[in-house]
């Protein structure tokens, strides 16, 4: 018998109640290999992952169902998976990829339908069509977003 996803979601919700932590992804294979990926508005350290793992394990019965459990924090280099990650990263540099183009800029706003990114582009300016760098704020619907990633910066170098 497989462990229900809702059971794990409820345990994670109980553990994170009153904290700034949130569930990013949860997968359970047919063989009961459970992978829980967490994030927080501040950070999720290894001790917190261990505590959550112990909490989940203590609320499941291995005699009824054997399982393998992995609890981890989200990697900085992973694309965003849930809306709350957008909220957490407002004011930070991100890349937002759509089918039409890739935007590199500051994540300014998040709504239920879209994100707003402040970015720079080089455009031709009349009358002589001289190239000039200009700043734009673009609203991008969630439906158009293929991938969003946080930009890691070290002393003004973007990775």
BALOBA-1460 file (C-alpha; in Angstrom, 3 decimals):
// residues 159
<rec num="1" residu="x" x="0.000" y="0.000" z="0.000"/>
<rec num="2" residu="x" x="1.391" y="3.380" z="-1.014"/>
<rec num="3" residu="x" x="1.759" y="6.292" z="1.363"/>
<rec num="4" residu="x" x="-0.692" y="9.045" z="0.480"/>
<rec num="5" residu="x" x="0.716" y="12.383" z="-0.711"/>
<rec num="6" residu="x" x="-1.907" y="14.190" z="1.391"/>
<rec num="7" residu="x" x="-0.572" y="12.472" z="4.529"/>
<rec num="8" residu="x" x="2.913" y="13.878" z="3.937"/>
<rec num="9" residu="x" x="1.552" y="17.307" z="2.942"/>
<rec num="10" residu="x" x="-0.429" y="17.445" z="6.197"/>
<rec num="11" residu="x" x="2.639" y="16.463" z="8.253"/>
<rec num="12" residu="x" x="4.766" y="19.123" z="6.538"/>
<rec num="13" residu="x" x="2.029" y="21.720" z="7.118"/>
<rec num="14" residu="x" x="1.856" y="20.803" z="10.809"/>
<rec num="15" residu="x" x="5.662" y="20.995" z="11.175"/>
<rec num="16" residu="x" x="5.927" y="24.349" z="9.375"/>
<rec num="17" residu="x" x="2.931" y="25.997" z="11.048"/>
<rec num="18" residu="x" x="3.958" y="29.359" z="12.492"/>
<rec num="19" residu="x" x="7.266" y="29.390" z="10.588"/>
<rec num="20" residu="x" x="8.338" y="31.025" z="7.325"/>
<rec num="21" residu="x" x="9.010" y="27.621" z="5.743"/>
<rec num="22" residu="x" x="6.986" y="26.250" z="2.855"/>
<rec num="23" residu="x" x="6.758" y="23.109" z="0.754"/>
<rec num="24" residu="x" x="8.193" y="23.466" z="-2.736"/>
<rec num="25" residu="x" x="7.779" y="19.932" z="-4.032"/>
<rec num="26" residu="x" x="6.804" y="16.499" z="-2.846"/>
<rec num="27" residu="x" x="7.091" y="13.247" z="-4.737"/>
<rec num="28" residu="x" x="6.261" y="9.720" z="-3.716"/>
<rec num="29" residu="x" x="7.195" y="6.860" z="-6.005"/>
<rec num="30" residu="x" x="5.184" y="3.616" z="-6.197"/>
<rec num="31" residu="x" x="7.965" y="2.058" z="-4.068"/>
<rec num="32" residu="x" x="7.339" y="4.687" z="-1.322"/>
<rec num="33" residu="x" x="10.474" y="6.723" z="-2.021"/>
<rec num="34" residu="x" x="9.465" y="10.083" z="-0.571"/>
<rec num="35" residu="x" x="11.296" y="13.287" z="-1.527"/>
<rec num="36" residu="x" x="10.357" y="16.524" z="0.247"/>
<rec num="37" residu="x" x="11.840" y="19.809" z="-0.971"/>
<rec num="38" residu="x" x="11.513" y="22.813" z="1.351"/>
<rec num="39" residu="x" x="12.197" y="26.539" z="1.225"/>
<rec num="40" residu="x" x="11.711" y="29.471" z="3.583"/>
<rec num="41" residu="x" x="11.615" y="33.236" z="3.429"/>
<rec num="42" residu="x" x="14.846" y="33.158" z="5.433"/>
<rec num="43" residu="x" x="16.639" y="29.837" z="4.987"/>
<rec num="44" residu="x" x="16.331" y="26.112" z="5.581"/>
<rec num="45" residu="x" x="19.415" y="24.607" z="7.191"/>
<rec num="46" residu="x" x="20.469" y="20.980" z="7.499"/>
<rec num="47" residu="x" x="19.288" y="20.746" z="11.113"/>
<rec num="48" residu="x" x="15.788" y="21.828" z="10.087"/>
<rec num="49" residu="x" x="15.752" y="19.205" z="7.316"/>
<rec num="50" residu="x" x="16.782" y="16.549" z="9.851"/>
<rec num="51" residu="x" x="14.094" y="17.717" z="12.295"/>
<rec num="52" residu="x" x="11.416" y="17.600" z="9.587"/>
<rec num="53" residu="x" x="12.600" y="14.181" z="8.446"/>
<rec num="54" residu="x" x="12.423" y="12.865" z="12.025"/>
<rec num="55" residu="x" x="8.965" y="14.414" z="12.470"/>
<rec num="56" residu="x" x="7.598" y="12.789" z="9.315"/>
<rec num="57" residu="x" x="9.205" y="9.453" z="10.132"/>
<rec num="58" residu="x" x="7.847" y="9.456" z="13.696"/>
<rec num="59" residu="x" x="4.318" y="9.910" z="12.314"/>
<rec num="60" residu="x" x="4.523" y="7.022" z="9.845"/>
<rec num="61" residu="x" x="4.458" y="3.321" z="10.701"/>
<rec num="62" residu="x" x="7.269" y="1.330" z="9.081"/>
<rec num="63" residu="x" x="5.573" y="-1.899" z="10.167"/>
<rec num="64" residu="x" x="2.601" y="-1.014" z="7.945"/>
<rec num="65" residu="x" x="4.531" y="0.466" z="5.027"/>
<rec num="66" residu="x" x="8.251" y="0.570" z="4.361"/>
<rec num="67" residu="x" x="9.524" y="3.829" z="2.883"/>
<rec num="68" residu="x" x="12.624" y="5.827" z="2.032"/>
<rec num="69" residu="x" x="12.544" y="9.500" z="3.023"/>
<rec num="70" residu="x" x="14.668" y="12.415" z="1.807"/>
<rec num="71" residu="x" x="14.089" y="15.963" z="3.061"/>
<rec num="72" residu="x" x="16.125" y="18.757" z="1.483"/>
<rec num="73" residu="x" x="16.208" y="22.486" z="0.985"/>
<rec num="74" residu="x" x="15.826" y="24.033" z="-2.438"/>
<rec num="75" residu="x" x="19.035" y="24.637" z="-4.343"/>
<rec num="76" residu="x" x="19.791" y="28.235" z="-5.322"/>
<rec num="77" residu="x" x="20.399" y="27.079" z="-8.875"/>
<rec num="78" residu="x" x="17.025" y="25.321" z="-9.245"/>
<rec num="79" residu="x" x="14.215" y="26.987" z="-11.209"/>
<rec num="80" residu="x" x="11.268" y="28.287" z="-9.193"/>
<rec num="81" residu="x" x="8.534" y="25.708" z="-8.719"/>
<rec num="82" residu="x" x="5.900" y="27.530" z="-6.647"/>
<rec num="83" residu="x" x="4.521" y="31.074" z="-6.506"/>
<rec num="84" residu="x" x="5.830" y="31.615" z="-2.973"/>
<rec num="85" residu="x" x="9.404" y="31.428" z="-4.328"/>
<rec num="86" residu="x" x="8.592" y="34.452" z="-6.492"/>
<rec num="87" residu="x" x="7.313" y="36.318" z="-3.438"/>
<rec num="88" residu="x" x="10.442" y="35.416" z="-1.497"/>
<rec num="89" residu="x" x="12.689" y="36.735" z="-4.259"/>
<rec num="90" residu="x" x="11.020" y="40.107" z="-4.894"/>
<rec num="91" residu="x" x="13.719" y="42.744" z="-5.218"/>
<rec num="92" residu="x" x="16.320" y="40.215" z="-6.367"/>
<rec num="93" residu="x" x="17.856" y="39.598" z="-9.781"/>
<rec num="94" residu="x" x="16.207" y="36.790" z="-11.750"/>
<rec num="95" residu="x" x="16.108" y="35.367" z="-15.228"/>
<rec num="96" residu="x" x="12.643" y="34.720" z="-16.597"/>
<rec num="97" residu="x" x="12.492" y="32.603" z="-19.726"/>
<rec num="98" residu="x" x="9.480" y="32.647" z="-22.038"/>
<rec num="99" residu="x" x="9.042" y="31.153" z="-25.495"/>
<rec num="100" residu="x" x="9.730" y="34.601" z="-26.988"/>
<rec num="101" residu="x" x="12.796" y="35.686" z="-24.982"/>
<rec num="102" residu="x" x="14.785" y="35.662" z="-21.769"/>
<rec num="103" residu="x" x="14.584" y="38.578" z="-19.323"/>
<rec num="104" residu="x" x="17.401" y="39.383" z="-16.895"/>
<rec num="105" residu="x" x="16.370" y="41.883" z="-14.275"/>
<rec num="106" residu="x" x="14.956" y="42.709" z="-10.879"/>
<rec num="107" residu="x" x="11.778" y="40.932" z="-9.820"/>
<rec num="108" residu="x" x="9.564" y="43.854" z="-8.840"/>
<rec num="109" residu="x" x="6.105" y="42.433" z="-8.284"/>
<rec num="110" residu="x" x="4.129" y="39.200" z="-8.152"/>
<rec num="111" residu="x" x="0.374" y="38.858" z="-8.588"/>
<rec num="112" residu="x" x="-1.849" y="35.813" z="-8.974"/>
<rec num="113" residu="x" x="-1.540" y="36.120" z="-12.755"/>
<rec num="114" residu="x" x="1.918" y="37.555" z="-13.476"/>
<rec num="115" residu="x" x="5.309" y="38.859" z="-12.458"/>
<rec num="116" residu="x" x="6.864" y="42.241" z="-13.221"/>
<rec num="117" residu="x" x="10.568" y="42.425" z="-14.076"/>
<rec num="118" residu="x" x="12.676" y="45.591" z="-14.421"/>
<rec num="119" residu="x" x="15.279" y="44.959" z="-17.107"/>
<rec num="120" residu="x" x="17.549" y="46.828" z="-19.505"/>
<rec num="121" residu="x" x="17.520" y="46.505" z="-23.278"/>
<rec num="122" residu="x" x="19.452" y="48.175" z="-26.048"/>
<rec num="123" residu="x" x="17.073" y="49.901" z="-28.440"/>
<rec num="124" residu="x" x="17.416" y="52.115" z="-31.488"/>
<rec num="125" residu="x" x="16.352" y="55.679" z="-30.762"/>
<rec num="126" residu="x" x="15.185" y="58.014" z="-33.555"/>
<rec num="127" residu="x" x="15.978" y="60.163" z="-35.407"/>
<rec num="128" residu="x" x="19.389" y="58.604" z="-36.174"/>
<rec num="129" residu="x" x="18.527" y="55.134" z="-34.836"/>
<rec num="130" residu="x" x="21.383" y="55.347" z="-32.347"/>
<rec num="131" residu="x" x="21.603" y="52.413" z="-29.965"/>
<rec num="132" residu="x" x="20.828" y="53.312" z="-26.381"/>
<rec num="133" residu="x" x="20.400" y="51.250" z="-23.225"/>
<rec num="134" residu="x" x="16.981" y="51.832" z="-21.706"/>
<rec num="135" residu="x" x="15.203" y="50.440" z="-18.676"/>
<rec num="136" residu="x" x="11.826" y="48.720" z="-18.983"/>
<rec num="137" residu="x" x="9.301" y="47.154" z="-16.636"/>
<rec num="138" residu="x" x="7.668" y="44.149" z="-18.257"/>
<rec num="139" residu="x" x="4.656" y="42.259" z="-16.941"/>
<rec num="140" residu="x" x="4.978" y="38.554" z="-17.758"/>
<rec num="141" residu="x" x="1.951" y="36.269" z="-17.317"/>
<rec num="142" residu="x" x="2.672" y="33.049" z="-15.401"/>
<rec num="143" residu="x" x="1.161" y="31.161" z="-18.358"/>
<rec num="144" residu="x" x="4.025" y="32.435" z="-20.560"/>
<rec num="145" residu="x" x="6.849" y="31.587" z="-18.142"/>
<rec num="146" residu="x" x="8.857" y="28.494" z="-18.998"/>
<rec num="147" residu="x" x="11.481" y="28.932" z="-16.281"/>
<rec num="148" residu="x" x="12.509" y="31.447" z="-13.621"/>
<rec num="149" residu="x" x="15.800" y="31.284" z="-11.758"/>
<rec num="150" residu="x" x="17.454" y="33.418" z="-9.129"/>
<rec num="151" residu="x" x="20.641" y="35.076" z="-10.366"/>
<rec num="152" residu="x" x="23.656" y="34.416" z="-8.184"/>
<rec num="153" residu="x" x="25.927" y="37.456" z="-7.971"/>
<rec num="154" residu="x" x="29.429" y="37.790" z="-6.556"/>
<rec num="155" residu="x" x="30.824" y="41.330" z="-6.359"/>
<rec num="156" residu="x" x="28.909" y="42.555" z="-9.403"/>
<rec num="157" residu="x" x="29.585" y="39.381" z="-11.380"/>
<rec num="158" residu="x" x="26.523" y="37.484" z="-12.516"/>
<rec num="159" residu="x" x="26.631" y="33.720" z="-12.722"/>
